[in-house]
Amino acid sequence: MAEFSKQYQEAFDFDWNDFDYQEIFDRLEKNQLYPLICEGLGTLAVARGEDDQMLLAIQSEEDPEMVTWKTLPDVIELVKEEWKKKGN
């Protein structure tokens, strides 16, 4: 079953959420990650970076075997752009 984050719910006015990336992030130490997929955002994990920034892993466009780290605002913008391309 698909799971959706609170961040997706808030950004896209979705009906519910299954987990909160912020709550998970708050428990991480620097350079730690927690693998958890949000189907809505297309994210694969949340991490705390060197500078205490929340980073989300998304599949790399260049190599699907790799991930790219993005901030939450960047991920939300990418999803919105994809929706526009699809006519949503």
Biopython code that builds the backbone (N, CA, C, O; Angstrom):
import numpy as np
from Bio.PDB.StructureBuilder import StructureBuilder

atoms = [
    (1, "MET", "N", (0.828, -1.176, 0.000)),
    (1, "MET", "CA", (0.000, 0.000, 0.000)),
    (1, "MET", "C", (0.879, 1.248, 0.000)),
    (1, "MET", "O", (1.890, 1.300, 0.701)),
    (2, "ALA", "N", (0.500, 2.235, -0.772)),
    (2, "ALA", "CA", (1.258, 3.476, -0.877)),
    (2, "ALA", "C", (1.203, 4.250, 0.436)),
    (2, "ALA", "O", (0.194, 4.246, 1.141)),
    (3, "GLU", "N", (2.313, 4.914, 0.743)),
    (3, "GLU", "CA", (2.383, 5.744, 1.933)),
    (3, "GLU", "C", (2.685, 7.179, 1.522)),
    (3, "GLU", "O", (3.410, 7.423, 0.558)),
    (4, "PHE", "N", (2.118, 8.121, 2.268)),
    (4, "PHE", "CA", (2.253, 9.530, 1.959)),
    (4, "PHE", "C", (2.692, 10.297, 3.203)),
    (4, "PHE", "O", (2.236, 10.026, 4.314)),
    (5, "SER", "N", (3.588, 11.260, 2.991)),
    (5, "SER", "CA", (4.105, 12.049, 4.108)),
    (5, "SER", "C", (3.187, 13.226, 4.434)),
    (5, "SER", "O", (2.381, 13.663, 3.612)),
    (6, "LYS", "N", (3.338, 13.716, 5.652)),
    (6, "LYS", "CA", (2.611, 14.909, 6.076)),
    (6, "LYS", "C", (2.992, 16.092, 5.183)),
    (6, "LYS", "O", (2.163, 16.957, 4.900)),
    (7, "GLN", "N", (4.240, 16.122, 4.748)),
    (7, "GLN", "CA", (4.703, 17.205, 3.900)),
    (7, "GLN", "C", (3.986, 17.193, 2.551)),
    (7, "GLN", "O", (3.669, 18.253, 2.011)),
    (8, "TYR", "N", (3.730, 16.008, 2.005)),
    (8, "TYR", "CA", (2.958, 15.900, 0.769)),
    (8, "TYR", "C", (1.516, 16.344, 1.015)),
    (8, "TYR", "O", (0.937, 17.087, 0.222)),
    (9, "GLN", "N", (0.959, 15.883, 2.108)),
    (9, "GLN", "CA", (-0.427, 16.246, 2.452)),
    (9, "GLN", "C", (-0.585, 17.760, 2.500)),
    (9, "GLN", "O", (-1.527, 18.309, 1.928)),
    (10, "GLU", "N", (0.329, 18.429, 3.175)),
    (10, "GLU", "CA", (0.225, 19.877, 3.340)),
    (10, "GLU", "C", (0.478, 20.628, 2.033)),
    (10, "GLU", "O", (-0.198, 21.619, 1.757)),
    (11, "ALA", "N", (1.430, 20.179, 1.233)),
    (11, "ALA", "CA", (1.787, 20.890, 0.002)),
    (11, "ALA", "C", (0.740, 20.730, -1.096)),
    (11, "ALA", "O", (0.576, 21.608, -1.943)),
    (12, "PHE", "N", (0.026, 19.585, -1.073)),
    (12, "PHE", "CA", (-0.884, 19.278, -2.174)),
    (12, "PHE", "C", (-2.321, 19.053, -1.719)),
    (12, "PHE", "O", (-3.134, 18.510, -2.467)),
    (13, "ASP", "N", (-2.636, 19.470, -0.490)),
    (13, "ASP", "CA", (-3.995, 19.366, 0.038)),
    (13, "ASP", "C", (-4.541, 17.944, -0.086)),
    (13, "ASP", "O", (-5.679, 17.732, -0.506)),
    (14, "PHE", "N", (-3.704, 16.979, 0.287)),
    (14, "PHE", "CA", (-4.067, 15.570, 0.239)),
    (14, "PHE", "C", (-4.903, 15.220, 1.467)),
    (14, "PHE", "O", (-4.834, 15.915, 2.480)),
    (15, "ASP", "N", (-5.690, 14.150, 1.384)),
    (15, "ASP", "CA", (-6.635, 13.800, 2.446)),
    (15, "ASP", "C", (-5.997, 13.292, 3.741)),
    (15, "ASP", "O", (-6.546, 13.524, 4.817)),
    (16, "TRP", "N", (-4.871, 12.615, 3.667)),
    (16, "TRP", "CA", (-4.293, 12.012, 4.873)),
    (16, "TRP", "C", (-2.783, 11.887, 4.730)),
    (16, "TRP", "O", (-2.214, 12.159, 3.672)),
    (17, "ASN", "N", (-2.143, 11.465, 5.833)),
    (17, "ASN", "CA", (-0.716, 11.137, 5.781)),
    (17, "ASN", "C", (-0.454, 9.928, 6.655)),
    (17, "ASN", "O", (-1.213, 9.623, 7.575)),
    (18, "ASP", "N", (0.627, 9.253, 6.348)),
    (18, "ASP", "CA", (1.022, 8.053, 7.083)),
    (18, "ASP", "C", (2.204, 8.295, 8.015)),
    (18, "ASP", "O", (2.390, 7.574, 8.995)),
    (19, "PHE", "N", (2.998, 9.314, 7.703)),
    (19, "PHE", "CA", (4.183, 9.602, 8.512)),
    (19, "PHE", "C", (4.595, 11.053, 8.291)),
    (19, "PHE", "O", (4.109, 11.725, 7.381)),
    (20, "ASP", "N", (5.501, 11.518, 9.143)),
    (20, "ASP", "CA", (5.966, 12.894, 9.090)),
    (20, "ASP", "C", (7.490, 12.889, 8.957)),
    (20, "ASP", "O", (8.195, 12.494, 9.886)),
    (21, "TYR", "N", (7.991, 13.325, 7.811)),
    (21, "TYR", "CA", (9.439, 13.381, 7.621)),
    (21, "TYR", "C", (10.105, 14.254, 8.684)),
    (21, "TYR", "O", (11.222, 13.956, 9.108)),
    (22, "GLN", "N", (9.445, 15.322, 9.119)),
    (22, "GLN", "CA", (10.045, 16.217, 10.116)),
    (22, "GLN", "C", (10.278, 15.478, 11.435)),
    (22, "GLN", "O", (11.333, 15.637, 12.049)),
    (23, "GLU", "N", (9.317, 14.679, 11.875)),
    (23, "GLU", "CA", (9.484, 13.913, 13.120)),
    (23, "GLU", "C", (10.658, 12.947, 13.014)),
    (23, "GLU", "O", (11.421, 12.783, 13.965)),
    (24, "ILE", "N", (10.798, 12.313, 11.864)),
    (24, "ILE", "CA", (11.915, 11.384, 11.659)),
    (24, "ILE", "C", (13.228, 12.151, 11.618)),
    (24, "ILE", "O", (14.206, 11.755, 12.252)),
    (25, "PHE", "N", (13.245, 13.253, 10.868)),
    (25, "PHE", "CA", (14.439, 14.083, 10.751)),
    (25, "PHE", "C", (14.923, 14.553, 12.121)),
    (25, "PHE", "O", (16.126, 14.565, 12.384)),
    (26, "ASP", "N", (14.007, 14.933, 12.982)),
    (26, "ASP", "CA", (14.366, 15.432, 14.310)),
    (26, "ASP", "C", (15.115, 14.390, 15.144)),
    (26, "ASP", "O", (15.843, 14.751, 16.068)),
    (27, "ARG", "N", (14.947, 13.122, 14.833)),
    (27, "ARG", "CA", (15.628, 12.047, 15.577)),
    (27, "ARG", "C", (16.987, 11.679, 14.981)),
    (27, "ARG", "O", (17.750, 10.936, 15.599)),
    (28, "LEU", "N", (17.292, 12.188, 13.795)),
    (28, "LEU", "CA", (18.542, 11.825, 13.121)),
    (28, "LEU", "C", (19.715, 12.669, 13.608)),
    (28, "LEU", "O", (19.558, 13.830, 13.988)),
    (29, "GLU", "N", (20.873, 12.061, 13.586)),
    (29, "GLU", "CA", (22.117, 12.790, 13.830)),
    (29, "GLU", "C", (22.686, 13.211, 12.478)),
    (29, "GLU", "O", (22.230, 12.733, 11.440)),
    (30, "LYS", "N", (23.669, 14.091, 12.483)),
    (30, "LYS", "CA", (24.298, 14.516, 11.232)),
    (30, "LYS", "C", (24.768, 13.300, 10.447)),
    (30, "LYS", "O", (25.303, 12.343, 11.006)),
    (31, "ASN", "N", (24.555, 13.362, 9.145)),
    (31, "ASN", "CA", (24.984, 12.323, 8.199)),
    (31, "ASN", "C", (24.273, 10.987, 8.382)),
    (31, "ASN", "O", (24.780, 9.957, 7.937)),
    (32, "GLN", "N", (23.116, 10.984, 9.027)),
    (32, "GLN", "CA", (22.298, 9.782, 9.113)),
    (32, "GLN", "C", (21.117, 9.919, 8.167)),
    (32, "GLN", "O", (20.657, 11.021, 7.869)),
    (33, "LEU", "N", (20.635, 8.763, 7.701)),
    (33, "LEU", "CA", (19.434, 8.767, 6.879)),
    (33, "LEU", "C", (18.487, 7.696, 7.360)),
    (33, "LEU", "O", (18.881, 6.737, 8.024)),
    (34, "TYR", "N", (17.228, 7.881, 7.009)),
    (34, "TYR", "CA", (16.187, 6.918, 7.330)),
    (34, "TYR", "C", (15.437, 6.637, 6.034)),
    (34, "TYR", "O", (14.831, 7.541, 5.458)),
    (35, "PRO", "N", (15.475, 5.379, 5.569)),
    (35, "PRO", "CA", (14.795, 5.060, 4.310)),
    (35, "PRO", "C", (13.289, 4.912, 4.517)),
    (35, "PRO", "O", (12.832, 4.052, 5.269)),
    (36, "LEU", "N", (12.532, 5.765, 3.838)),
    (36, "LEU", "CA", (11.076, 5.716, 3.920)),
    (36, "LEU", "C", (10.513, 6.401, 2.680)),
    (36, "LEU", "O", (10.792, 7.574, 2.429)),
    (37, "ILE", "N", (9.733, 5.675, 1.921)),
    (37, "ILE", "CA", (9.221, 6.159, 0.645)),
    (37, "ILE", "C", (7.923, 6.936, 0.837)),
    (37, "ILE", "O", (7.012, 6.489, 1.533)),
    (38, "CYS", "N", (7.855, 8.101, 0.210)),
    (38, "CYS", "CA", (6.611, 8.859, 0.083)),
    (38, "CYS", "C", (6.212, 8.776, -1.386)),
    (38, "CYS", "O", (6.885, 9.345, -2.245)),
    (39, "GLU", "N", (5.139, 8.082, -1.672)),
    (39, "GLU", "CA", (4.699, 7.903, -3.053)),
    (39, "GLU", "C", (4.348, 9.227, -3.711)),
    (39, "GLU", "O", (4.622, 9.422, -4.895)),
    (40, "GLY", "N", (3.747, 10.131, -2.961)),
    (40, "GLY", "CA", (3.336, 11.406, -3.529)),
    (40, "GLY", "C", (4.504, 12.266, -3.964)),
    (40, "GLY", "O", (4.479, 12.841, -5.052)),
    (41, "LEU", "N", (5.534, 12.363, -3.124)),
    (41, "LEU", "CA", (6.702, 13.175, -3.444)),
    (41, "LEU", "C", (7.730, 12.415, -4.276)),
    (41, "LEU", "O", (8.605, 13.026, -4.890)),
    (42, "GLY", "N", (7.630, 11.100, -4.300)),
    (42, "GLY", "CA", (8.617, 10.306, -5.020)),
    (42, "GLY", "C", (9.942, 10.232, -4.294)),
    (42, "GLY", "O", (10.980, 9.994, -4.911)),
    (43, "THR", "N", (9.916, 10.433, -2.980)),
    (43, "THR", "CA", (11.136, 10.426, -2.181)),
    (43, "THR", "C", (11.390, 9.033, -1.620)),
    (43, "THR", "O", (10.467, 8.254, -1.383)),
    (44, "LEU", "N", (12.668, 8.749, -1.418)),
    (44, "LEU", "CA", (13.093, 7.420, -0.995)),
    (44, "LEU", "C", (13.651, 7.375, 0.422)),
    (44, "LEU", "O", (13.687, 6.315, 1.047)),
    (45, "ALA", "N", (14.084, 8.526, 0.925)),
    (45, "ALA", "CA", (14.689, 8.573, 2.259)),
    (45, "ALA", "C", (14.781, 10.026, 2.711)),
    (45, "ALA", "O", (14.704, 10.957, 1.910)),
    (46, "VAL", "N", (14.948, 10.189, 4.022)),
    (46, "VAL", "CA", (15.210, 11.507, 4.603)),
    (46, "VAL", "C", (16.552, 11.420, 5.328)),
    (46, "VAL", "O", (16.881, 10.402, 5.936)),
    (47, "ALA", "N", (17.320, 12.514, 5.251)),
    (47, "ALA", "CA", (18.634, 12.540, 5.899)),
    (47, "ALA", "C", (18.863, 13.894, 6.558)),
    (47, "ALA", "O", (18.248, 14.902, 6.211)),
    (48, "ARG", "N", (19.781, 13.870, 7.531)),
    (48, "ARG", "CA", (20.265, 15.118, 8.128)),
    (48, "ARG", "C", (21.658, 15.346, 7.564)),
    (48, "ARG", "O", (22.564, 14.540, 7.778)),
    (49, "GLY", "N", (21.825, 16.442, 6.847)),
    (49, "GLY", "CA", (23.103, 16.741, 6.214)),
    (49, "GLY", "C", (24.128, 17.313, 7.168)),
    (49, "GLY", "O", (23.862, 17.506, 8.355)),
    (50, "GLU", "N", (25.302, 17.581, 6.628)),
    (50, "GLU", "CA", (26.414, 18.145, 7.397)),
    (50, "GLU", "C", (26.029, 19.435, 8.113)),
    (50, "GLU", "O", (26.476, 19.689, 9.232)),
    (51, "ASP", "N", (25.197, 20.247, 7.462)),
    (51, "ASP", "CA", (24.822, 21.542, 8.026)),
    (51, "ASP", "C", (23.448, 21.510, 8.697)),
    (51, "ASP", "O", (22.785, 22.539, 8.828)),
    (52, "ASP", "N", (23.026, 20.305, 9.123)),
    (52, "ASP", "CA", (21.749, 20.085, 9.811)),
    (52, "ASP", "C", (20.534, 20.357, 8.930)),
    (52, "ASP", "O", (19.435, 20.562, 9.444)),
    (53, "GLN", "N", (20.714, 20.362, 7.632)),
    (53, "GLN", "CA", (19.616, 20.581, 6.702)),
    (53, "GLN", "C", (18.900, 19.268, 6.406)),
    (53, "GLN", "O", (19.536, 18.223, 6.265)),
    (54, "MET", "N", (17.552, 19.328, 6.312)),
    (54, "MET", "CA", (16.789, 18.153, 5.913)),
    (54, "MET", "C", (16.978, 17.941, 4.419)),
    (54, "MET", "O", (16.764, 18.851, 3.617)),
    (55, "LEU", "N", (17.379, 16.740, 4.058)),
    (55, "LEU", "CA", (17.551, 16.368, 2.661)),
    (55, "LEU", "C", (16.699, 15.142, 2.360)),
    (55, "LEU", "O", (16.573, 14.239, 3.187)),
    (56, "LEU", "N", (16.122, 15.123, 1.176)),
    (56, "LEU", "CA", (15.301, 13.999, 0.742)),
    (56, "LEU", "C", (15.933, 13.378, -0.489)),
    (56, "LEU", "O", (16.392, 14.084, -1.387)),
    (57, "ALA", "N", (15.955, 12.058, -0.526)),
    (57, "ALA", "CA", (16.523, 11.327, -1.658)),
    (57, "ALA", "C", (15.444, 11.092, -2.706)),
    (57, "ALA", "O", (14.344, 10.634, -2.399)),
    (58, "ILE", "N", (15.789, 11.420, -3.960)),
    (58, "ILE", "CA", (14.919, 11.110, -5.090)),
    (58, "ILE", "C", (15.749, 10.357, -6.120)),
    (58, "ILE", "O", (16.976, 10.450, -6.132)),
    (59, "GLN", "N", (15.078, 9.625, -6.969)),
    (59, "GLN", "CA", (15.774, 8.866, -8.005)),
    (59, "GLN", "C", (16.438, 9.824, -8.986)),
    (59, "GLN", "O", (15.823, 10.792, -9.431)),
    (60, "SER", "N", (17.684, 9.553, -9.317)),
    (60, "SER", "CA", (18.429, 10.373, -10.259)),
    (60, "SER", "C", (17.854, 10.210, -11.659)),
    (60, "SER", "O", (17.544, 9.099, -12.089)),
    (61, "GLU", "N", (17.714, 11.336, -12.371)),
    (61, "GLU", "CA", (17.236, 11.276, -13.748)),
    (61, "GLU", "C", (18.297, 10.673, -14.668)),
    (61, "GLU", "O", (17.960, 10.008, -15.648)),
    (62, "GLU", "N", (19.557, 10.898, -14.365)),
    (62, "GLU", "CA", (20.647, 10.407, -15.201)),
    (62, "GLU", "C", (20.886, 8.912, -15.040)),
    (62, "GLU", "O", (21.187, 8.219, -16.012)),
    (63, "ASP", "N", (20.753, 8.417, -13.819)),
    (63, "ASP", "CA", (21.023, 7.006, -13.530)),
    (63, "ASP", "C", (20.022, 6.518, -12.488)),
    (63, "ASP", "O", (20.148, 6.863, -11.313)),
    (64, "PRO", "N", (19.025, 5.718, -12.895)),
    (64, "PRO", "CA", (17.986, 5.280, -11.959)),
    (64, "PRO", "C", (18.489, 4.426, -10.789)),
    (64, "PRO", "O", (17.749, 4.172, -9.839)),
    (65, "GLU", "N", (19.736, 3.989, -10.862)),
    (65, "GLU", "CA", (20.321, 3.225, -9.757)),
    (65, "GLU", "C", (20.874, 4.149, -8.671)),
    (65, "GLU", "O", (21.257, 3.687, -7.596)),
    (66, "MET", "N", (20.917, 5.448, -8.951)),
    (66, "MET", "CA", (21.487, 6.425, -8.031)),
    (66, "MET", "C", (20.381, 7.320, -7.483)),
    (66, "MET", "O", (19.283, 7.380, -8.035)),
    (67, "VAL", "N", (20.688, 8.017, -6.384)),
    (67, "VAL", "CA", (19.764, 9.010, -5.836)),
    (67, "VAL", "C", (20.420, 10.379, -5.875)),
    (67, "VAL", "O", (21.643, 10.506, -5.929)),
    (68, "THR", "N", (19.577, 11.393, -5.846)),
    (68, "THR", "CA", (19.991, 12.781, -5.744)),
    (68, "THR", "C", (19.374, 13.331, -4.472)),
    (68, "THR", "O", (18.228, 13.018, -4.148)),
    (69, "TRP", "N", (20.122, 14.143, -3.757)),
    (69, "TRP", "CA", (19.622, 14.739, -2.515)),
    (69, "TRP", "C", (19.092, 16.131, -2.796)),
    (69, "TRP", "O", (19.778, 16.952, -3.406)),
    (70, "LYS", "N", (17.869, 16.399, -2.352)),
    (70, "LYS", "CA", (17.207, 17.681, -2.564)),
    (70, "LYS", "C", (16.580, 18.145, -1.260)),
    (70, "LYS", "O", (16.290, 17.335, -0.379)),
    (71, "THR", "N", (16.373, 19.449, -1.140)),
    (71, "THR", "CA", (15.639, 19.986, 0.003)),
    (71, "THR", "C", (14.144, 19.762, -0.223)),
    (71, "THR", "O", (13.716, 19.512, -1.350)),
    (72, "LEU", "N", (13.364, 19.850, 0.827)),
    (72, "LEU", "CA", (11.916, 19.685, 0.708)),
    (72, "LEU", "C", (11.304, 20.688, -0.274)),
    (72, "LEU", "O", (10.519, 20.277, -1.129)),
    (73, "PRO", "N", (11.623, 21.981, -0.192)),
    (73, "PRO", "CA", (11.045, 22.913, -1.165)),
    (73, "PRO", "C", (11.404, 22.557, -2.619)),
    (73, "PRO", "O", (10.580, 22.709, -3.521)),
    (74, "ASP", "N", (12.629, 22.087, -2.833)),
    (74, "ASP", "CA", (13.037, 21.683, -4.183)),
    (74, "ASP", "C", (12.234, 20.484, -4.670)),
    (74, "ASP", "O", (11.831, 20.439, -5.832)),
    (75, "VAL", "N", (12.000, 19.516, -3.795)),
    (75, "VAL", "CA", (11.232, 18.320, -4.165)),
    (75, "VAL", "C", (9.783, 18.701, -4.489)),
    (75, "VAL", "O", (9.219, 18.230, -5.477)),
    (76, "ILE", "N", (9.197, 19.542, -3.665)),
    (76, "ILE", "CA", (7.816, 19.968, -3.917)),
    (76, "ILE", "C", (7.718, 20.680, -5.262)),
    (76, "ILE", "O", (6.774, 20.450, -6.019)),
    (77, "GLU", "N", (8.678, 21.535, -5.561)),
    (77, "GLU", "CA", (8.678, 22.242, -6.845)),
    (77, "GLU", "C", (8.818, 21.265, -8.014)),
    (77, "GLU", "O", (8.158, 21.430, -9.039)),
    (78, "LEU", "N", (9.675, 20.247, -7.867)),
    (78, "LEU", "CA", (9.824, 19.236, -8.914)),
    (78, "LEU", "C", (8.513, 18.493, -9.168)),
    (78, "LEU", "O", (8.147, 18.244, -10.317)),
    (79, "VAL", "N", (7.817, 18.146, -8.104)),
    (79, "VAL", "CA", (6.543, 17.437, -8.246)),
    (79, "VAL", "C", (5.518, 18.334, -8.936)),
    (79, "VAL", "O", (4.781, 17.873, -9.808)),
    (80, "LYS", "N", (5.465, 19.593, -8.557)),
    (80, "LYS", "CA", (4.532, 20.532, -9.192)),
    (80, "LYS", "C", (4.833, 20.678, -10.687)),
    (80, "LYS", "O", (3.915, 20.734, -11.505)),
    (81, "GLU", "N", (6.110, 20.738, -11.037)),
    (81, "GLU", "CA", (6.504, 20.827, -12.448)),
    (81, "GLU", "C", (6.068, 19.581, -13.215)),
    (81, "GLU", "O", (5.580, 19.676, -14.341)),
    (82, "GLU", "N", (6.249, 18.410, -12.595)),
    (82, "GLU", "CA", (5.832, 17.157, -13.240)),
    (82, "GLU", "C", (4.325, 17.140, -13.452)),
    (82, "GLU", "O", (3.856, 16.705, -14.504)),
    (83, "TRP", "N", (3.565, 17.602, -12.476)),
    (83, "TRP", "CA", (2.108, 17.665, -12.605)),
    (83, "TRP", "C", (1.706, 18.571, -13.760)),
    (83, "TRP", "O", (0.795, 18.246, -14.522)),
    (84, "LYS", "N", (2.395, 19.722, -13.891)),
    (84, "LYS", "CA", (2.085, 20.646, -14.978)),
    (84, "LYS", "C", (2.342, 19.987, -16.339)),
    (84, "LYS", "O", (1.552, 20.145, -17.270)),
    (85, "LYS", "N", (3.457, 19.246, -16.445)),
    (85, "LYS", "CA", (3.787, 18.554, -17.690)),
    (85, "LYS", "C", (2.713, 17.535, -18.061)),
    (85, "LYS", "O", (2.420, 17.327, -19.238)),
    (86, "LYS", "N", (2.128, 16.900, -17.033)),
    (86, "LYS", "CA", (1.113, 15.875, -17.258)),
    (86, "LYS", "C", (-0.280, 16.472, -17.388)),
    (86, "LYS", "O", (-1.240, 15.757, -17.676)),
    (87, "GLY", "N", (-0.393, 17.777, -17.178)),
    (87, "GLY", "CA", (-1.677, 18.445, -17.304)),
    (87, "GLY", "C", (-2.569, 18.350, -16.096)),
    (87, "GLY", "O", (-3.784, 18.516, -16.213)),
    (88, "ASN", "N", (-1.999, 18.086, -14.931)),
    (88, "ASN", "CA", (-2.786, 18.018, -13.672)),
    (88, "ASN", "C", (-2.919, 19.372, -13.046)),
    (88, "ASN", "O", (-3.542, 19.507, -11.993)),
]
sb = StructureBuilder()
sb.init_structure("model")
sb.init_model(0)
sb.init_chain("A")
sb.init_seg("    ")
for serial, (resi, resn, name, xyz) in enumerate(atoms, 1):
    if name == "N":
        sb.init_residue(resn, " ", resi, " ")
    sb.init_atom(name, np.array(xyz, "f"), 0.0, 1.0, " ", f" {name:<3s}", serial, name[0])
structure = sb.get_structure()
